[in-house]
Amino acid sequence: MTAAAPAGNGAPPLLQVEHLTMRFGGLVAIDDVSFMAPPGQITALIGPNGAGKTTVFNCLTGFYKPSVGRLTLNAPHGNFLLEQLDGFRIAQKAHVARTFQNIRLFAGMSTLENLVVAQHNKLMRASGYTVGGLFGIGGYGVAEREAVEIARHWLDRTGLMAKADWLAGSLPYGDQRRLEIARAMCTDPVLLCLDEPAAGLNARESADLNQLLLSIRGELGIGILLIEHDMSVVMGISDHIVVLDYGRKIADGTPEQIRSDVNVIKAYLGEAEDEPLPEAVAADLSHGA
Amino acid sequence: MTVREMSRPVAVAVPNLERLKHALAAGIITFLLTSLIVGIETVSSTGELTFNTRYKEVVIASIAVFFGSWVVSLMREGRPLPALFGGGAVTLVLGALLIWNNLDPSLTAWLPFNAPIVNWGVLIVPASICARAAQMAAAERARAEGRATPLAGVGKALEPALPWVGIVLLVGAIALPWLPLGERTQAKKIIDICTIVLTYIMLGWGLNIVVGLAGLLDLGYVAFYAVGAYTYAMLSVYFGWSFWICLPLSGVLAATFGVLLGFPVLRLRGDYLAIVTLGFGEMIRIIITNWRAVTGGPNGINNIPRATFFGLPMERDVPEGVVSFHQFFGLEYNPNHRVIFLYYLILICALVVNFVTMRLRKLPLGRAWEALREDETACRALGINPTNTKLTAFAMGAMFAGFAGSFFAVRNQFISPESFVFLESAVILAIVVLGGLGSQIGIVLATVVLIGLPELFRELKDYRMLAFGIGMVLIMIWRPGGLMAHREPTIRLHDKTRAPPAVAAAPKPAAEAAK
């Protein structure tokens, strides 16, 4: 299946995923998935549990090396082939930021420190790779104040200003989710990958999250890639939805198209009993017997 | 509210019979444990092995545990008076006996144990029970009368004083050699002990970078100490290089070894990392022991030259044409000058390490170390290079150990593989952990407790290590997170004094978790 995404105004897509396949030994977690994420739009990646959504994220952000496929990022600051970059360089050079399904904050550090650590590479250069900063040479002080200003901006946007000096691990759950987004934003990303940002949030919190994501998209024009189970978030803010099931892409389109797609309904709600099992599953079962 | 107050056990009344059974069980278990281990002492006299019996000790221990268990269980229910009076009475009687015994040794038979030091140690137990009971009784009275409990505010009041502790310690450390320390040998002994303590403080601060900040458990830290020591020893003995050239070289070489160790262990975490670093430490020691041609093998290296004071040797007799320290300054020769010189040398080295560490904590590199300790995966997702970050942590920690090592060699003038055994790594690690991971001042306090006190009580011989163990156990009971477990953020948005909600609310989740 080829990508049939609305490519916006003819500009190259921010992220182009082509024939992405990820195998773990004999298990095919993602099978020939292709899609695009345009800049300034929210692209949602949905599917039942185990469909391979987080695996796609892990391939995009360098935690896995894809078995097959090309991941092209056409960012304003240059074009990158993500599958060829080392893990941490994807965030460092290509400016792809991500959050995690199970929150991964620096729990023993303060909220503000979390946001300052996110600006590590910029500050590292400003401190003369530590040598200058150690002896007070160079503009590290200025750079740090700027970093704190950026952190302050995102603390304000996420409503965490009053808790700036709290330990990140002591924040309430919803705040931790938002802090993780703020931290990802502090890396100055062109593509923001959010892995279930609304998981565990109540209705009001997830409405606030919608607002935050929409404003990020609107003001900064960066691309957002979103994995989410909460349909109120997905349908409410996505410009474009990609549906995965058993590692394959089964649908791709606007929220309206997805809502009425037969394959999607089948994947989510199941189908009649008499449907024959998929060939691979049937073969496995007969082997076991 | 302090954590201590919240963790106060809820008073639950236990029936008297239940309590009696409990106390009896404790007494019987004590009897069973002590009857063979303490009750029978093997003695080898005139070639054959016989045994003495020590029934008295066993009986006393069992009875003491029975009553002790009883009063402590009463105390737990909020009835501290029996513990207060019982503990007080035992303390008084035992204390009086011990003091009397010094004057009139015929009383020894009345004492519970034969060795005086054990008797003194035993005295601590009823005394501390009595003190705790008194504290509880006072708190109870205060609560009944509606006053604030005594000691409640002490912890909070001490917190702002913490930076001052560092300053007071620093001033004390600088002034130490000028204080009236008694006669010459006495003063020399005290300054020597302080020099040893400072060496361990420096090692602790160095290891703190690796373990406390970067969270990489390193059990072979002493290897870098050895590299530093042998670098200076060999360069000075074989090539006659001066200490001041060798000091930075030792650091550089140790840092190189740190990076060499770092590369293979980059992918390892936790226990696996600990095992590999442990192996690395042993490898260095075994190489030193066996490479006789270069390192002198188990005999070590002798007659390592002393450091000069900017070119002025600190000797009584110097060769023709060389001006010694005391001649240059027109002083009378005093061997303590050298001791004081070495003391200041290690003090300066340690302060440099401290200064660098404090600066680094506020630089991106230091923050990246701490972030790496918290979550390596998240670091990667933020574009932090974990390889470089880990290697710099290893190199920094190793460099400081290298400095300390070359100081060790110049002070002792003799080094051998004996000084770089695994126990040393374990002691340094214990200092870092007991001080509170990442806390500079905590490491100072832990070193004083773990190294200073046992050195001071060297006369106690074998009981010295017992004191080490007791110190460690007590710290773990009272301060499981280390002496100074509190971590101050490296950067603040709100002023600490103006933002009470953050401070007050921070311990809340801990209390929730405790439920």
Interface residues (C-beta under 8 A of the other chain):
Chain A: T61 G62 F63 G87 F88 R89 I90 A91 Q92 K93 A97 R98 F100 R104 L105 F106 A107 G108 M109 S110 L112 E113 V116 V117 A118 H120 N121 L123 M124 S127 T130 G133 L134 Y140 E144 V148 A151 R152 L155 M161 A162 K163 A164 D165 W166 L167 G169 S170 R183 A184 T187
Chain B: V356 R359 L360 L363 P364 L365 R367 A368 E370 A371 R373 E374 D375 T377 A378 C379 R380 A381 L382 G383 I384 N385 P386 T392 R487 P489 T490 I491 R492 L493 H494 K496 A499 P501 A502 A505 A506 K508 P509 A510
